[in-house]
Amino acid sequence: MVIYIIVAISLLLLAVLSDIKYFRDKKIFQTIFLLCGCVQLFIISAFRLNTGTDYPAYAKSFNRFIVKSLVELSKERMEKGYIFLNRYIQLFTNDFRILFIVTSLIVIVSIGIILYKYCKNPSLGLLFFYLLGFYFNSMNFIRTTLAGVIVIFAYKYIRDRQFLRYTVLVILASTFHLSALLLLPFYFILNIKFNRITVVIFTLIGGVAFWFSKDMMLFFTTYIYTSYSPETSMQMFVGIPSAYAIFILVILICALLLRKDIELNSEWGTLLISATFFDFYFGFVGFKHAILSRFALYFGPIMALIFVPFIIRLAISNIKNKTDTKIVYKIRNYVCLIGASASSVAFFAYSLYDNYNHVIPHDWIWNLK
């Protein structure tokens, strides 16, 4: 646990340093601070051993693929993109530990590129990616995370209304986890303007889906995800703590309080508010079915990387704006600043207490006997 707290403090210091006036507008310093943060996250993830609930399963599948022919691999239930990645690594080594080094490199480099291109304070975005659990997720749900980082790149094409390019990336993501295909209709859903009417509509539809979730799960596992069942996967009908969804709900409320300012100051506005809503929703549904909380990996990372830092900076900017004299707006800005920050820290603290995805204790690959 100590190592995770040390990294959190380090990332916080990097975020603070990067926002000092001397460094703020100089790309070279922003890049250096981002690299320092990414290197830390890479080392802890890449050189871990038996850290994360699914670690043994991924190591076992890697070893299983070594002795299988291409014909046998074609019959594997795992997605072919992920199998291909394993076999490509096996061209050079049969050491399963290299798999975790390679996948960690792909994830952290991808996150670094996203932050460099789209976040004004990349180190702050990296901090929230870490605090809000997505880094810990990447150490457990490897296939879903690989699909998720591809989907993050696809968000640009939702914003730019380029459906074909978005579809190509989603299909590519589905070669690592089939669930990514469910993102296809979200090209249209996430572009719907988020207002009081859409909040009510999304909430009603989500409520109905939540009420009939057990029947829907049985349908999907019977006809689509046939490899999952209540007998083989406890996560089908066992939930995760509701606290995680509550922390995200606080961020969503902050976003809604600042909605008009967000839409005026960011071309990502509507898209990111909607993504935050669905991150909360799938976390909430995860209260009944833990496996569904994994869908948050398609919405939450972009919220943490780009949106939460934007909310923080926007609230601070509004506070410094002397022309904004109404007391209700001043209170709103402080509430959003404190709410988004505190809920992220609380998420991190609770994830350590709850041993989120069993990342505690952390062990190193050189301790393998």
N, C-alpha and C positions, 0 to 999 in steps of 0.2 A: 504493500500500500504506500509506503514511504516514497518509493520511486515515482509514483503517479502524482503525489502531492508536490514533490520537487519540480517535476516537469510543468505542472500547472503554474507554480510560482515563476518559473523561468519564462514560460510563454506570456504570462502577465507582464513581467518586466520588459520583455521584447515589445509587447503591444504599447506599453507606456512610452518607452524610448522612441518608438517609431512615430509617436504622435507629438513629440517635442518639435517646436517650431523649426528648429535648424534642420531636422531630418525629414519633416513631414512632406515637403514638396520635392525631395530629391530621390529620384527613382532608384539610384544606386544603393542608398541606405535602406530603403524599403525592401529591396531585393536581398540585401545582406541579412537583415533581420528575419525575413521570411525563410531564407535558407537555413539559418541557425535553428529556427523552430522546427523545420521539416526534418533536418538531420536527426534531431533528438527523437522525434516520433518514429522515424525510420528505424533507428537503432533498436529501440525498445520493441517494436513490432517484428522486425526482420529476424532478430536473434533470440526470439522467445522460444521456450520449450514447454509443451503441455500447458500453455496458457490460453484459456478460452474453452468454452464447452465443446466446440466441434473440432478442436485441434486433433485429437486422436483419430477421429473419423476421416479427416482430410489426409493425415499421414498414412492411414491404412489404405485408403483408396489409391493414393500415389503408388504405394508398394504393390497393390493389386494390378494396376495398369501395366507394370513392368513386364509381367509374364503373359500378358494377353495379346492375342493377334489383333489386327485391324478389324477382322470380321467379328471377333468377340467384343471388341470395344464398341462397335457399331450397335451392339445390342444392350449396352449399358444404359441405365436410366438417366445417368447424369448428362447434362447438356454437352454437346459435342465441342463447343468452343473451349470449355473448361478442360475437357479431356485432351484436346489438341495442345493446350498450354502445358499440361502435364507431360505429354509425350515429347513435346519440343524440349523441355527441360531434361528429359531422360536421354536425349541425344548426347548430352554432355556429362550427366551424372545420374546415379541412381540413389543419391542421398536425399531423402524426403525433406530434410531441413532446408535445402535450397529452394523448394517450392515456396516456403514462407518468406524467404528473402526476396524472391522474384515478385510474388504477389504484393508484398509490402511496398516494394519499389514502385510498382505500377500504380498503386493507390496513392501513395504520398506524392509522387511526381505529378499525377493527375490533379490532385488537390492543390498543389503548388501552382500549377499552370492556371487553374481556374481563379485562384486568388490573385495572381499576378495580373491577369487580364481584366477582371471584373470587380475587384474590391479595392477601394481607395486606401484602406488601411489593411493590407494583407495579413499582418501579424495579429491584428484584432480578430479577423475572420478565422485564422487558424486557432486562436484561443477558444472561440466559441464552438468550433468544430470539435475540439477536445472536450470542453466542459459539458456539451450537450449529448455526450455518449456515442457519437458516431465513430470516433476513433476506436473505442472499445468494441463497437459492432464490427469494425473492419478486422478485428483480431479474432472474430468468431464466425460470422456469416460471410465467408470469403467469396463464394459464388455470387451471392446477392450484392455484396459490396462492389465486386468487379462490374456487375451489371449496372449498379447504381452510379458509378463514376462515369460510365458511358452516357447514362441518362442525363447526368448533370450537363455534359457538353451539348446534349440535345435540347436543353431548355432555351438555348439561344435561338433555335429555329421555331420554337413556339412564339417567342417574342417577335421574331422577324416574319412570322406567318409563312414559313417555308415547310409545308407539310411533307413533301417528298423526302427532304433531307432528314427531317425529324423521324420519319418512318424508317429510313435506312439505319439510323443509329439505334432506334428501339429494337429493330430486328437483330442487329449486331449484339445488343445487350442481352437479348433472349437466348443467344447461344451460350451464355454463361449462367443465366437463370431464366427459365421459361416464363416466370411470372411477369417479366418486363413487358410482355405483349399486352398486358392489361393497361399499360400506359398509353396505348394508341388513342383511345377516346379522350384521354386527358389533354390531348392537343387542343380540343375544342372546349373542354370543361374549364381548363385553367385560363382560357382567354375570355371567359365570361366576366363582365365587370362585377366586382365584389361590392355589394351595397346591402341595404337592409332587406330588400326583397330576396336577393340571392342567398343571404344568410339564412333566412327562413326556409327557403326551398331546399338548400343543402342540408339543413338541420333536420327537416321533415323526412327527406329521402334517407339520410343517414340513420335517423331514428328507426325507420321501418326496417332497414337492412340490419340494424343492431338487434331488433326484436326477433327477426327471423334468421339470425346468423347461424344458429345450429343447423337448421334445415338447409341453408345455403352451403355450409361446410360439408354436410353429408352428400349433397349433390355434386360438388366439385371433386370430392375424394372418390366418389363412385364412378364418375364419367370422365374426369379430366386428370386430376392428380391422383391416379390410382395407386401410386406407390406410398401415399400417405393414408393413414387410417387411425381411428382412435386406439386401435390395438397396438400399432407400431410407433405412434408419435404422441407422447403425452401432451405436447404443445397444442394439439388440436382442440382440446376442450379444457385445458388448464390455462389460467390467465397470468399476466404479470401484474405487479403492484400498480394501482391507479395513480400513485404519486407522480409517475413519469408523465402521464397525460396532463395532470394538473399543472405541472411546471410549464409545459408547452402551451397550455391554455392561457397562462399569464402573458406569455409572449404574444399570443394571438390577440388578446384583449388590448395590449399596448399597440399592436399594429392597427387595430380597428379605431382606437382613439386618435391615432395619427394618420388615418387613412387619406384624408384630403391632402395633407402635406406630402405624404408619400407619393401619391399619384401626380402631384405637381412637380416633384423633385426627382423622380426616378422613372425611367422608361420601363423598368421591371415591376413597377408598383403593383398592378392588378395581379400579375402572374405570381409574385412572391407572397402576397397576402393569401391567395388561393392555395398555394403550396403549403403555407403554414397551417391553414385550416385542415388540409388533408393529412398533414403530419400529426396534428392533434387527433383527428378522427381515428386514424389507424392505431394510434397509441391508446385511444379510449376503447376501441374494439378489442385491443389486445388484453384488456381487463378480463374478457371472457375467453378469448382464443389467442394465446401467446404467439402462435405462428403468424397471425395476421398483422401483428405489430411490425413484422419485417417489411411490410409494404411502406412503412414510414421511411425506409432507406431510399425510396425514390423521390421523396418530397422534403425530408428533413435536412439533408446535407446542404442543399442550396440555401435553405433558410438560415442555417448556422453560418455558412461561409460568406454570404452576401447580405442577407436581409437583417439579421440581428445587429451586425456592425453598423448598417445603415440607420437602423432605428436609434441606436446609441448616439451616433454622430448627429442625426437630425434633432433629437431631443436636446442635445448640448447646444447645437446651433440656435434652436428656438429660445433656449434659456438665455443665451448671450444676446439675442435680438431685443434691443431696448424698445423697439416700436411695438412689441407684443405686450401691451400693458394690462390686459384683462387678467384678473387674478385666477379665473377658472382655467385659462390656457397655461398660465405659469404652473399651476398645480398639476395639470395634465402632463406637462413636459417632465416635471420631476417624477411623477408617478411612473411614466413610461421609462425614464432613464433608470430609476431604481428597480422597477419591476422586471425589466428585461435582464438587467445585470444580476439581480438577486436570484431570480428563478433559475438562471444558468448555473450560478454557483451552487444553488440548492440541489439542482439536478446532479451535478458532479459529486457533491458530498453524499447525497443519497445513494448514488450508484456505487460508491466505495463501501458504504454501509451495507448495501444489499448484495455486494459482490456481483455487480452487473456483468452478465455473460461469463462469470467465473474467471475474471482476469487476475484474481488474487488467489494464491501468491504468483508473482511473476518469477519465472526461472529462465536461465540462459542456456543456449544450445550446447555450450562447451561443458555443461554439467551432465550431459548424457553419458551414461555408463554403458 
